[in-house]
Amino acid sequence: MPLVQGWVMFVSVFCFVATTTLLVLYIIGAHGGEASWITLDAAYHCTAALFYLSASVLEALATIQMYEGFTYRQYHENISAVVFSYVATLLYVAHAVFSLIRWKSS
């Protein structure tokens, strides 16, 4: 399942780097209170939520299809990965919803 695991890693690393970059830019005040920042925030979090949802579904599918050749520990690690990817998806969706509400009101 290297292709599925590759997509999951890409999504995780991409979202971590992008979220950290946006957070640092926000903290140093690079946004300047402009409306374009609100649009960028909403667009990014909607995209990240979709990326994480796709990664979560693929990881769950890979875990379901695990059979011979995998140890019980590897199976449990994949279950943990699925649970935490759905938690991350839920958090990104919640942030996307609040970002869209803020975008609509601006």
C-alpha positions as a Markdown table, in Angstrom:
| # | Residue | x | y | z |
|---|---|---|---|---|
| 1 | Met | 0.0 | 0.0 | 0.0 |
| 2 | Pro | 2.8 | 2.5 | -0.6 |
| 3 | Leu | 0.7 | 4.7 | -2.8 |
| 4 | Val | -1.9 | 5.2 | -0.1 |
| 5 | Gln | 0.7 | 5.7 | 2.6 |
| 6 | Gly | 2.4 | 8.2 | 0.3 |
| 7 | Trp | -0.8 | 10.3 | -0.1 |
| 8 | Val | -1.4 | 10.2 | 3.6 |
| 9 | Met | 2.1 | 11.4 | 4.4 |
| 10 | Phe | 1.9 | 14.1 | 1.7 |
| 11 | Val | -1.4 | 15.4 | 3.1 |
| 12 | Ser | -0.1 | 15.3 | 6.7 |
| 13 | Val | 3.2 | 17.1 | 5.9 |
| 14 | Phe | 1.6 | 19.6 | 3.5 |
| 15 | Cys | -1.1 | 20.6 | 6.0 |
| 16 | Phe | 1.4 | 20.8 | 8.9 |
| 17 | Val | 3.7 | 23.1 | 6.9 |
| 18 | Ala | 0.9 | 25.2 | 5.5 |
| 19 | Thr | -0.9 | 25.6 | 8.8 |
| 20 | Thr | 2.3 | 26.5 | 10.6 |
| 21 | Thr | 3.2 | 29.0 | 8.0 |
| 22 | Leu | -0.2 | 30.6 | 8.2 |
| 23 | Leu | 0.0 | 30.7 | 12.0 |
| 24 | Val | 3.4 | 32.4 | 11.9 |
| 25 | Leu | 2.2 | 34.9 | 9.4 |
| 26 | Tyr | -0.9 | 35.6 | 11.5 |
| 27 | Ile | 1.2 | 36.0 | 14.7 |
| 28 | Ile | 3.6 | 38.5 | 13.1 |
| 29 | Gly | 0.7 | 40.5 | 11.7 |
| 30 | Ala | 1.4 | 39.9 | 8.0 |
| 31 | His | -2.3 | 39.8 | 7.3 |
| 32 | Gly | -2.8 | 43.5 | 8.1 |
| 33 | Gly | -6.6 | 42.9 | 8.7 |
| 34 | Glu | -7.3 | 42.6 | 5.0 |
| 35 | Ala | -10.3 | 40.7 | 3.6 |
| 36 | Ser | -8.1 | 38.7 | 1.3 |
| 37 | Trp | -6.6 | 37.0 | 4.4 |
| 38 | Ile | -10.1 | 35.8 | 5.4 |
| 39 | Thr | -10.6 | 34.4 | 1.9 |
| 40 | Leu | -7.2 | 32.7 | 2.0 |
| 41 | Asp | -8.0 | 31.2 | 5.4 |
| 42 | Ala | -11.4 | 29.9 | 4.3 |
| 43 | Ala | -10.0 | 28.5 | 1.0 |
| 44 | Tyr | -7.0 | 26.8 | 2.7 |
| 45 | His | -9.1 | 25.1 | 5.5 |
| 46 | Cys | -11.7 | 23.9 | 3.0 |
| 47 | Thr | -8.9 | 22.4 | 0.9 |
| 48 | Ala | -7.2 | 20.9 | 3.9 |
| 49 | Ala | -10.4 | 19.4 | 5.1 |
| 50 | Leu | -11.0 | 17.7 | 1.7 |
| 51 | Phe | -7.4 | 16.5 | 1.6 |
| 52 | Tyr | -7.6 | 15.0 | 5.1 |
| 53 | Leu | -11.0 | 13.4 | 4.3 |
| 54 | Ser | -9.5 | 11.7 | 1.3 |
| 55 | Ala | -6.5 | 10.6 | 3.2 |
| 56 | Ser | -8.6 | 9.3 | 6.1 |
| 57 | Val | -10.9 | 7.3 | 3.8 |
| 58 | Leu | -7.9 | 5.8 | 1.9 |
| 59 | Glu | -6.1 | 4.9 | 5.2 |
| 60 | Ala | -9.3 | 3.3 | 6.5 |
| 61 | Leu | -9.6 | 1.3 | 3.3 |
| 62 | Ala | -6.0 | 0.2 | 3.5 |
| 63 | Thr | -6.5 | -0.9 | 7.1 |
| 64 | Ile | -9.6 | -2.9 | 6.2 |
| 65 | Gln | -7.8 | -4.7 | 3.4 |
| 66 | Met | -4.8 | -5.7 | 5.7 |
| 67 | Tyr | -4.5 | -9.4 | 5.8 |
| 68 | Glu | -1.6 | -11.9 | 5.6 |
| 69 | Gly | 1.9 | -10.5 | 5.9 |
| 70 | Phe | 1.1 | -7.9 | 8.5 |
| 71 | Thr | 1.5 | -8.3 | 12.2 |
| 72 | Tyr | -1.1 | -7.5 | 14.8 |
| 73 | Arg | 0.9 | -4.5 | 15.9 |
| 74 | Gln | 0.9 | -3.0 | 12.4 |
| 75 | Tyr | -2.8 | -3.4 | 12.2 |
| 76 | His | -3.2 | -1.5 | 15.5 |
| 77 | Glu | -0.9 | 1.2 | 14.3 |
| 78 | Asn | -3.1 | 1.6 | 11.2 |
| 79 | Ile | -6.2 | 1.8 | 13.3 |
| 80 | Ser | -4.6 | 4.5 | 15.4 |
| 81 | Ala | -3.6 | 6.4 | 12.2 |
| 82 | Val | -7.2 | 6.1 | 10.9 |
| 83 | Val | -8.7 | 7.4 | 14.2 |
| 84 | Phe | -6.3 | 10.4 | 14.4 |
| 85 | Ser | -6.7 | 11.2 | 10.7 |
| 86 | Tyr | -10.5 | 11.4 | 11.3 |
| 87 | Val | -9.9 | 13.6 | 14.3 |
| 88 | Ala | -7.7 | 15.9 | 12.2 |
| 89 | Thr | -10.4 | 15.9 | 9.5 |
| 90 | Leu | -13.0 | 16.9 | 12.0 |
| 91 | Leu | -10.9 | 19.8 | 13.3 |
| 92 | Tyr | -10.1 | 21.1 | 9.8 |
| 93 | Val | -13.8 | 20.9 | 8.9 |
| 94 | Ala | -14.8 | 22.8 | 12.1 |
| 95 | His | -12.2 | 25.5 | 11.3 |
| 96 | Ala | -13.4 | 25.6 | 7.7 |
| 97 | Val | -17.0 | 26.1 | 8.8 |
| 98 | Phe | -16.0 | 28.9 | 11.1 |
| 99 | Ser | -13.8 | 30.4 | 8.4 |
| 100 | Leu | -16.6 | 30.4 | 5.9 |
| 101 | Ile | -19.0 | 32.0 | 8.4 |
| 102 | Arg | -16.4 | 34.7 | 9.0 |
| 103 | Trp | -15.8 | 35.1 | 5.3 |
| 104 | Lys | -19.5 | 35.4 | 4.6 |
| 105 | Ser | -19.9 | 38.1 | 7.3 |
| 106 | Ser | -16.9 | 40.2 | 6.0 |
